[in-house]
Amino acid sequence: MFHVELVDEQWDVVGAVARVFGERAPLAEAYHASLASDGVVRGLIGPREVPRLWSRHVLNCGVLGELVGANESVVDVGSGAGLPGVPLAIARPDVRVTLVEPLLRRSVYLQEIVDDIGLDNVRVVRGRAEEPGVVKEVGGADVVTSRAVAPLEKLARWSLPLVRDGGRMLALKGSSAAEEISRDRASLTRLGAGKLDVVECGVEALPVPTIVVSAERVAQHGRRHR
């Protein structure tokens, strides 16, 4: 049986981990342990975040699997320490995840953790989402994810070019999600975003559900492809 360090979490972490990650819960525990130790030492996670790594980070991202279809391809933009891409890949082994991260120290950590815990459905690409080479390499994804990377309009500029027509951008946001959609709706529409919506994930697993902005890439006739 895997071990979950509760620290100051005041809810059923063990039950939530089992619900979200199933038989791959030991992989989630290994990732959590890495973030709490190596992640802090390498400046990827703030020390104050350690007591709430499960609720605000690992599980918060793992529940994104509720919005991803079977065997879909996912690109995680600005992956940082692997959030949300790594928990998603653990929760959904059928999904192919590409972690895109521009900084060397972060991309090195990502490759190490992917190798260490044996995530064979994950690859790491170093670069910026908007770079032509990255667009060529990882574009055409079913889903592009992001978390705490940038304001919604900027996220759409980076994310939508990587999404196939009819695919989705899933941006993890906080309570300002609806406000951001309202503020940026016209710009998002011009960028090719349709079916804008705010969705909650992990309602049954988390004390506070994960809030996600979902947008579908709309086919634009006459659009010039890269």
Salt bridges, closest charged atoms under 4 A:
GLU5 OE1 - HIS3 NE2 3.71
ASP38 OD2 - ARG42 NH1 2.71
GLU49 OE2 - ARG52 NH2 2.74
GLU49 OE1 - HIS57 NE2 2.70
GLU72 OE1 - ARG168 NH2 2.82
ASP94 OD2 - ARG92 NH2 2.87
GLU101 OE2 - ARG106 NH1 3.89
GLU112 OE1 - ARG42 NH1 2.67
GLU137 OE2 - ARG123 NH1 3.37
ASP142 OD1 - ARG164 NE 2.57
GLU153 OE2 - ARG157 NH2 3.02
ASP165 OD1 - ARG217 NE 3.29
ASP165 OD1 - ARG223 NH2 2.75
GLU180 OE2 - LYS173 NZ 3.22
GLU180 OE1 - ARG183 NH2 3.48
ASP184 OD2 - ARG183 NH2 2.93
GLU204 OE1 - ARG19 NH1 3.11
GLU216 OE1 - LYS195 NZ 3.52
